[in-house]
Amino acid sequence: MVRKKLGQLEAEVLAVLAGAQGYLSTGELLDGLDGAPAYTTVNTVLFRLLDKKMVERSQRGRAFVYRLVVDESELVAERMFDHLRVASDPSSVLNQFVHGLSTSEEKALRALLNRREE
């Protein structure tokens, strides 16, 4: 299955759903999003994600609620790879990325790279 590239708002909606313990309504999603997008805009994004089979929908009372059905880490990694593939200098991009990591993120990355070498 070929996935279409995610837009910024789609990625933000997926991130909020990934952090949820269960299903969220559009209104609950709005509370977790920056920039206060319109309710109808978030609904449109949810319909697109539903079509892409990235979320599933259920009914809670009279409202629809949504939950993530894909692996968020895989989606984020895919976006990172997409950016690296089109960069004229991927090494510089990686350098900037590494220098922007927090101490705990850097330790986690080092541990992953060390495990890969074993």
N, C-alpha and C positions, 0 to 999 in steps of 0.2 A: 504494500500500500504506500503510495507517495503522499506525503503530507505537504500541505501548503505552508509557506512561511508564516510565522506568527507576527502579528502587529504588536506594538507596545502595550496597548490596553488589553489585548488578549493575554499577553504574558503576565500582566499584573493581575488579571482575574484568575488565571491559573495559579499564581503564587498565593493569592488569598484562599482559594479553594484547597490548595495543598496544605495550608496551615490549619484548616478547619478540622474539627473532630467528626463532622458528619456533613449533612446536607445544609446548604445555605440558600436563602431566598435572595432575590435581586436586591432588596433593601438591605439585607445583612451584608451582602457583598459591597454595596456602596459605602458602608461604614468602614470597610477595610481598605478602600482605594484612595489614593492621593488625587488631588485636583478636582474633586467633586464632578465626575462626568454625569451626564444626564441619565436618568433611570432608563429611558428608552434606548440610549446608546449601549448601556450595559446589557439590556435584554437582547439587543441585536448581536452583541459579542457572544452571549451565551448561546443563542440560536446557531451561530456559526461554529462554536466549539462543539455543540451537540451534533451538528452535521459532520464535523471532522472526527466524531467518536472519541473526543477527549474528555467529555463530561457526560454524565447521565442525569436524567431528570425524573423526578418523582413529584407526587402531589402531597402538599401539607395543607389540609383544609381546602381553601379555594385558590391557594397560591402554588406555583411551581417552585421546587427547590432543586438545587444542583449539587453534584459532587464530582470530584476529579476521578477519572478512571485510568489515567496514564501515569507513568513515573515522571515526576517533576524533574528529578536530577537528569534523566535522559533528555528531556526537552531543553533544559538549560544548556547542557553540554552540546547538544546539536546546534543551538544558536551560536555558541562560542566557536565551534568548528566552522560554521558558515562565515563568521567574521574573519577567522584566520585564513580561510581559503581564498578570500578576495583581497587580502592585504598584500601590498607590494613588498612589504618586508615583515613577514610573520615573526621573525626573531625580535624585532623592535616592539611589536605588539605584545609578545610574551614578556619581554623585559618590563614594559610599562605595567602590565598586569601584575607581575610578581612584586614590583615595587609599590603597588597600591594595596597589597594584602596586609591585613592586620597580623600581629604576631601569632595569634592562634591559627589563623588561616594559613600562614606560612608554615607553621609546624605541621599542620594537617597535610599540606601539599608535600612537604619533605618526607613525611611518613609514607605517603602513597608512592612517591617516586622510589624510595628505598625498598619498599615491598616489591615493586615492579622489577627491580634489579636482581632480586634474589631468585 
